[in-house]
Amino acid sequence: MAEQQTCPGCGGARGTEKTEHSVETDPQGRQQPVQRSYWSPCSVCGGSGVVQR
């Protein structure tokens, strides 16, 4: 039977916080830098924090 182990990709944290940087135009037509942060599930374990070995 497979045994569960802590995910080597995220260390059990289930994902990482990502930061997206872009430039957007405001209502006056000026370009403004924009920064957004979001949580992204780990691509190795799919956000479970564990993998089957």
Contacts in CASP RR format, 6 or more apart in sequence:
PFRMAT RR
TARGET T0000
AUTHOR 0000-0000-0000
METHOD contacts of the structure
MODEL  1
MAEQQTCPGCGGARGTEKTEHSVETDPQGRQQPVQRSYWSPCSVCGGSGV
VQR
2 52 0 8 1.000
2 53 0 8 1.000
3 52 0 8 1.000
3 53 0 8 1.000
4 50 0 8 1.000
4 51 0 8 1.000
4 52 0 8 1.000
4 53 0 8 1.000
5 50 0 8 1.000
5 51 0 8 1.000
5 52 0 8 1.000
5 53 0 8 1.000
6 12 0 8 1.000
6 49 0 8 1.000
6 50 0 8 1.000
6 51 0 8 1.000
7 14 0 8 1.000
7 42 0 8 1.000
7 44 0 8 1.000
7 45 0 8 1.000
7 47 0 8 1.000
7 48 0 8 1.000
7 49 0 8 1.000
7 50 0 8 1.000
7 51 0 8 1.000
8 44 0 8 1.000
8 51 0 8 1.000
9 42 0 8 1.000
9 44 0 8 1.000
9 45 0 8 1.000
10 16 0 8 1.000
10 42 0 8 1.000
10 44 0 8 1.000
10 45 0 8 1.000
10 47 0 8 1.000
10 49 0 8 1.000
11 49 0 8 1.000
12 42 0 8 1.000
12 45 0 8 1.000
12 49 0 8 1.000
12 50 0 8 1.000
13 42 0 8 1.000
13 49 0 8 1.000
14 41 0 8 1.000
14 42 0 8 1.000
14 45 0 8 1.000
14 47 0 8 1.000
14 48 0 8 1.000
14 49 0 8 1.000
15 39 0 8 1.000
15 40 0 8 1.000
15 41 0 8 1.000
15 42 0 8 1.000
15 47 0 8 1.000
15 49 0 8 1.000
16 39 0 8 1.000
16 40 0 8 1.000
16 42 0 8 1.000
17 37 0 8 1.000
17 38 0 8 1.000
17 39 0 8 1.000
17 40 0 8 1.000
18 37 0 8 1.000
18 38 0 8 1.000
18 39 0 8 1.000
18 40 0 8 1.000
19 35 0 8 1.000
19 36 0 8 1.000
19 37 0 8 1.000
20 35 0 8 1.000
20 36 0 8 1.000
20 37 0 8 1.000
20 38 0 8 1.000
21 33 0 8 1.000
21 34 0 8 1.000
21 35 0 8 1.000
22 33 0 8 1.000
22 34 0 8 1.000
22 36 0 8 1.000
23 31 0 8 1.000
23 32 0 8 1.000
23 33 0 8 1.000
23 34 0 8 1.000
24 31 0 8 1.000
24 32 0 8 1.000
24 34 0 8 1.000
25 31 0 8 1.000
25 32 0 8 1.000
26 32 0 8 1.000
41 47 0 8 1.000
42 49 0 8 1.000
44 51 0 8 1.000
45 51 0 8 1.000
END
